[in-house]
Amino acid sequence: MSNHLGRLVLSAACVVVLVAGTLLARAGVRMYQAASQESTASQEKTSGQWMIESQPGTNLLSLTLRYDQQSDGHGWHSDSSSTTGLERLEGLSREQMLSTGAAVRFRIVRDAGSLACEGWFKDGNGSGHFEFSPNPAYANQLRQLGIGEPTRHEQFLLALGDVSLELINELKSQGYETPSVSQLVRIGTHGVRLAYVKGMKEAGYQLKSIDLLVKMRDHGVSLEFIKGMAKLGYSSMTPEQLIRTRDHGVTPAYIEAMKAAGYPGNSLDDYIRFRDHGVTAEFIKEMEGYGYGHMPAEDMVRVRDHGVSPKFIDAMKSAGFGSLTIHELVTLRDHGVTPDYIKSLAAEGYTGLSVQDLVRLRDHAVTAEFIRKIGSHGLKNMTIDQLVRLRDSGIE
């Protein structure tokens, strides 16, 4: 009887332990799920800072939206800047903006969602914080268009980039491929706006490739750049030519300046080469001031590449070489014949040397120090040939 009672007590204790363990396990799962949800929420942060500045002389405003993102132990900072009108800032008045100091609350409403903003305005400029609220209808519309459904964070980025349904429909009407959600996010984060897509079409560029569209925007091929190049006669450039030209720093302003400096009939490749080699209108004018004007494009590039500058020309003049040709200047520069080298030889009695003699002496390492050393051994008033032979023979 005693043994039977003991077994019953033991069995009951085991049941209690099992039940308690199950409850603890379930509690642990709930705690893990809550922690995981909290971690995901922190990684998909949808709040940030706003800043608005008035643009003098216009009714437009410069809007900057900023947020910091943390994920997997890494963090980054993002800025989204655009121009907007007061009518797109719901609840904000011009009187509040121009006040001597006022707390404000307003909303920035975009297709992907709205940003509830709080902050402070004074004398036309303001800043503060915002919280994002997604628009469910926008996500539904993307799904219906076959694009897919964005995550909350993706929809936040689409709102920051103002990727509107009108922009998406414009891409479709121009024959672009159906974008993925990630491509739409890239469009927004890389600054492709509705006006840019429409402007590209008006300029004759229906690219039909979202990646190429974003690439052109990334490389600074703006609508103003395209119009400026067309005005100069470059109206049928391919997207690749536009990107290459922009990458090399050749702008409409640069070409106009080069034309005014005496290079009006050059090809686009010539202007790109000029720019790559640092030939500017200012450099050309400086060279003209020294009597070296209207050089062929090849010579102008050569002069710039070999370091023949106005400063070098001035220094050579001070050394007694004031009427050198471009070829002679380049030759002296290439062989390391400096004004100081010429002056040091003159101090040892070697004056009135030709460019050819100077180059020969420099190439064979005949220096003023060498001349003094051999002079201390009684070898004085040597000819150019003798100096070169002595140096080549290894005499120190």
C-alpha positions in Angstrom: 0.0 0.0 0.0 2.8 2.4 0.9 4.6 1.6 -2.4 1.5 2.1 -4.5 0.9 5.6 -2.8 4.5 6.5 -3.5 4.1 5.7 -7.2 1.0 7.8 -7.4 2.8 10.8 -5.9 5.7 10.4 -8.2 3.4 10.2 -11.3 1.6 13.3 -10.3 4.9 15.2 -9.8 6.0 14.2 -13.3 2.7 15.5 -14.8 3.2 18.8 -13.0 6.7 19.1 -14.3 5.6 18.3 -17.9 2.8 20.9 -17.8 5.1 23.5 -16.4 7.7 22.8 -19.0 5.1 23.1 -21.8 3.8 26.4 -20.4 7.4 27.7 -20.2 8.2 26.6 -23.7 5.1 28.3 -25.1 5.9 31.5 -23.2 9.4 31.3 -24.6 8.1 31.1 -28.2 5.8 34.1 -27.6 8.7 36.1 -26.1 10.9 35.1 -29.1 8.1 36.1 -31.6 7.6 39.4 -29.8 11.4 40.1 -29.8 11.6 39.1 -33.5 8.7 41.4 -34.4 10.3 44.2 -32.4 13.6 43.6 -34.2 11.9 43.6 -37.6 10.0 46.8 -36.7 13.2 48.5 -35.7 14.9 47.4 -39.0 11.9 48.7 -41.0 12.0 52.2 -39.4 9.6 54.5 -41.2 10.2 57.8 -39.5 12.8 60.5 -40.0 13.5 64.2 -40.3 12.2 66.8 -42.7 13.7 70.2 -43.7 12.1 72.9 -45.9 13.7 76.0 -47.3 12.1 78.7 -49.3 13.6 79.4 -52.8 14.1 83.1 -53.1 12.2 84.8 -55.9 9.9 81.8 -56.5 6.9 80.1 -54.9 8.7 76.9 -54.7 10.2 75.1 -51.7 13.2 72.8 -51.3 12.1 69.7 -49.4 14.6 67.3 -47.9 13.6 64.1 -46.2 16.1 62.2 -44.1 16.2 58.9 -42.3 18.7 56.5 -40.7 18.5 52.8 -41.2 19.9 50.0 -39.1 20.1 46.4 -40.3 22.2 43.4 -39.2 24.5 45.6 -37.2 25.1 48.1 -40.1 23.6 51.5 -40.5 23.3 54.1 -43.2 21.9 57.5 -43.8 19.6 58.5 -46.7 18.6 61.9 -48.1 15.8 62.6 -50.5 15.6 66.1 -51.9 13.1 67.6 -54.3 11.3 70.8 -55.2 7.7 71.1 -54.2 4.9 73.6 -53.9 3.0 74.7 -50.7 -0.2 73.1 -52.1 1.3 69.7 -51.5 1.9 70.3 -47.8 -1.5 69.8 -46.3 -2.1 71.9 -43.2 0.8 74.3 -43.6 0.2 77.9 -44.4 2.5 80.6 -45.8 1.8 82.7 -42.7 3.1 79.9 -40.5 6.2 79.6 -42.7 7.0 83.3 -42.6 6.3 83.7 -38.9 9.0 84.7 -36.4 8.6 81.2 -34.9 5.7 78.8 -34.9 5.2 75.1 -34.1 3.6 73.4 -37.1 1.8 70.1 -38.0 1.1 69.2 -41.6 1.1 66.2 -44.0 3.0 65.4 -47.1 0.6 63.2 -49.1 1.9 60.9 -51.8 0.4 58.0 -53.6 2.4 55.4 -51.6 1.4 57.0 -48.3 1.5 60.1 -46.2 4.1 61.6 -43.9 2.7 63.2 -40.7 5.1 66.1 -40.0 5.7 68.0 -36.8 8.3 70.7 -36.2 9.1 74.4 -36.2 9.1 77.2 -38.8 10.8 80.6 -38.8 11.4 83.2 -41.5 10.5 80.8 -44.3 12.5 77.8 -43.2 11.6 74.9 -41.1 12.5 71.4 -39.8 11.2 68.6 -37.7 10.2 64.9 -37.7 7.8 62.8 -39.6 6.0 59.4 -39.3 5.0 57.4 -42.3 1.5 55.9 -42.9 1.3 53.6 -45.9 -1.6 53.8 -48.3 -3.1 50.3 -48.7 -4.8 51.2 -52.0 -1.3 51.9 -53.5 -0.1 48.4 -52.7 -3.2 46.9 -54.1 -2.8 48.8 -57.3 0.8 47.6 -57.7 -0.4 44.0 -57.2 -3.1 44.5 -59.8 -0.6 45.9 -62.3 1.5 42.7 -62.0 4.3 44.5 -60.2 4.0 42.8 -56.9 3.2 43.9 -53.3 5.8 46.0 -51.5 6.9 45.5 -47.9 6.1 48.3 -45.5 9.7 49.5 -45.8 9.7 49.4 -49.6 6.5 51.4 -49.6 8.1 53.9 -47.3 10.9 54.3 -49.8 8.5 54.6 -52.7 6.7 57.4 -50.8 10.0 59.2 -50.1 10.9 58.9 -53.8 7.4 60.1 -54.8 7.0 57.1 -57.2 3.4 57.9 -58.1 0.9 55.8 -60.0 1.0 58.5 -62.7 4.8 57.9 -63.1 4.2 54.1 -63.3 1.5 54.6 -65.9 3.7 57.0 -67.9 6.4 54.2 -68.0 3.8 51.8 -69.3 2.5 54.2 -71.9 6.1 54.7 -73.2 6.7 51.0 -73.6 8.9 50.3 -70.7 9.0 46.8 -69.3 6.8 46.1 -66.3 9.0 47.0 -63.4 9.5 45.0 -60.2 9.0 46.5 -56.8 12.8 46.7 -56.3 13.1 48.6 -59.7 10.5 51.1 -58.6 12.3 51.6 -55.3 15.5 52.2 -57.4 13.7 54.7 -59.6 12.7 56.7 -56.5 16.0 56.5 -54.6 18.0 57.5 -57.7 15.9 60.6 -58.3 13.9 59.6 -61.4 10.7 61.7 -61.2 7.7 62.0 -63.5 8.9 65.2 -65.0 12.2 63.5 -66.0 10.4 60.6 -67.7 8.1 62.9 -69.6 11.0 65.3 -70.5 13.0 62.4 -71.8 10.2 61.5 -74.2 9.8 65.1 -75.4 13.6 65.1 -76.1 13.2 62.0 -78.2 14.3 59.4 -75.7 11.8 56.6 -75.1 14.4 54.2 -73.6 12.1 51.3 -72.7 14.7 50.1 -70.2 14.3 51.1 -66.6 17.9 50.3 -65.9 19.1 52.6 -68.7 16.8 55.3 -67.5 18.2 55.1 -64.0 21.8 55.0 -65.3 21.3 58.2 -67.3 19.9 59.9 -64.2 22.8 58.6 -62.1 25.4 59.9 -64.6 23.9 63.5 -64.5 22.2 63.4 -67.9 19.6 66.0 -67.0 16.9 67.4 -69.2 18.8 70.7 -69.2 22.0 68.9 -70.4 20.2 67.3 -73.3 18.6 70.6 -74.3 21.9 72.4 -74.1 23.7 69.9 -76.2 20.8 69.9 -78.8 21.0 73.7 -79.0 24.7 73.4 -80.0 23.8 71.0 -82.8 24.1 67.7 -80.9 20.5 66.7 -81.2 20.7 63.0 -82.2 23.1 61.7 -79.5 22.5 58.1 -78.3 22.0 57.5 -74.6 25.5 56.0 -74.5 27.0 59.2 -76.1 25.2 61.4 -73.7 26.5 59.4 -70.7 30.0 59.4 -72.1 30.0 63.1 -72.7 28.7 63.9 -69.3 31.1 61.5 -67.6 34.0 63.3 -69.2 32.8 66.7 -67.9 32.0 68.1 -71.3 29.0 70.4 -70.8 27.3 72.8 -73.1 29.0 75.7 -71.2 32.4 74.1 -71.8 31.8 73.7 -75.5 30.6 77.2 -75.8 33.7 78.5 -74.0 35.9 76.4 -76.3 34.2 77.7 -79.4 34.6 81.3 -78.2 38.3 80.6 -77.5 38.9 79.7 -81.2 37.9 76.1 -81.5 34.4 76.3 -83.1 34.5 73.5 -85.6 35.8 70.6 -83.6 34.1 67.2 -83.2 32.6 66.1 -79.9 35.5 63.6 -79.6 37.9 66.6 -79.8 36.1 68.4 -77.0 36.1 65.2 -74.9 39.9 64.9 -75.5 40.4 68.5 -74.6 38.5 68.1 -71.4 40.3 64.9 -70.5 43.7 66.6 -70.9 42.8 69.7 -69.0 42.6 72.1 -71.9 40.3 74.9 -70.9 39.3 78.2 -72.5 41.3 80.0 -69.8 44.4 78.0 -70.6 44.0 78.8 -74.3 43.7 82.5 -73.6 46.8 82.4 -71.4 48.8 80.7 -74.1 47.5 83.3 -76.7 48.8 86.0 -74.4 52.3 84.6 -74.8 52.0 84.5 -78.6 51.0 80.9 -78.9 47.5 81.2 -80.3 45.4 79.2 -82.8 47.4 76.0 -82.3 46.0 72.8 -83.9 44.0 70.7 -81.4 46.8 68.1 -81.4 49.4 70.6 -80.4 47.2 72.2 -77.7 46.7 68.8 -76.1 50.4 68.0 -76.4 51.4 71.3 -74.7 49.0 70.6 -71.8 50.1 67.0 -71.4 53.8 67.9 -71.3 53.4 70.6 -68.6 54.2 73.6 -70.7 52.4 76.3 -68.8 52.5 80.1 -68.7 54.5 79.8 -65.5 57.1 77.6 -67.3 57.3 80.0 -70.3 57.9 82.9 -67.9 60.6 81.0 -66.1 62.3 80.2 -69.4 62.2 83.8 -70.4 63.9 84.7 -67.2 66.7 82.2 -68.1 67.2 84.0 -71.4 65.0 81.9 -73.6 62.1 84.2 -74.5 61.3 83.2 -78.1 61.0 79.4 -78.1 58.7 77.5 -80.4 56.1 75.2 -79.0 58.2 72.2 -80.1 61.2 73.6 -78.3 59.3 74.3 -75.1 57.9 70.7 -75.1 61.4 69.3 -75.8 63.0 71.2 -72.9 60.1 70.2 -70.6 60.3 66.5 -71.6 64.1 66.3 -71.0 64.0 68.0 -67.6 65.8 71.1 -68.7 64.5 73.7 -66.2 65.3 77.4 -65.9 67.3 76.6 -62.8 69.4 74.1 -64.7 70.1 76.7 -67.4 71.1 79.3 -64.9 73.4 76.9 -63.1 75.3 76.2 -66.3 75.5 79.9 -67.1 77.1 80.5 -63.7 79.9 78.1 -64.8 80.4 80.0 -68.0 78.2 78.1 -70.4 75.9 80.7 -71.8 74.1 81.1 -75.1 73.6 77.4 -75.5 71.2 76.0 -78.0 68.1 73.9 -77.1 69.9 70.9 -78.6 73.0 71.5 -76.5 71.0 71.9 -73.3 69.0 68.7 -74.0 72.2 66.8 -74.7 73.9 68.0 -71.5 70.9 67.2 -69.4 70.4 63.7 -71.0 74.1 62.9 -70.2 73.7 64.2 -66.6 76.2 67.0 -67.0 75.5 69.3 -64.1 77.1 72.5 -62.8 78.4 70.4 -59.9 80.1 68.0 -62.3 81.7 70.9 -64.1 83.1 72.3 -60.9 84.5 69.0 -59.8 86.4 68.4 -63.0 87.6 72.0 -62.9 89.1 71.4 -59.5 91.3 68.8 -61.3 92.4 71.3 -63.9 89.9 70.3 -66.6 88.5 73.7 -67.4 86.9 75.4 -70.4 85.7 72.1 -71.8 83.6 72.0 -74.9 80.1 70.4 -74.9 81.5 67.3 -76.6 84.3 67.0 -74.1 81.9 67.4 -71.1 79.6 64.7 -72.5 82.6 62.3 -73.1 84.0 62.8 -69.7 80.6 62.2 -68.0 80.0 59.1 -70.1 83.4 57.7 -69.2 82.4 57.7 -65.6 84.6 60.5 -64.3 83.1 62.0 -61.2 
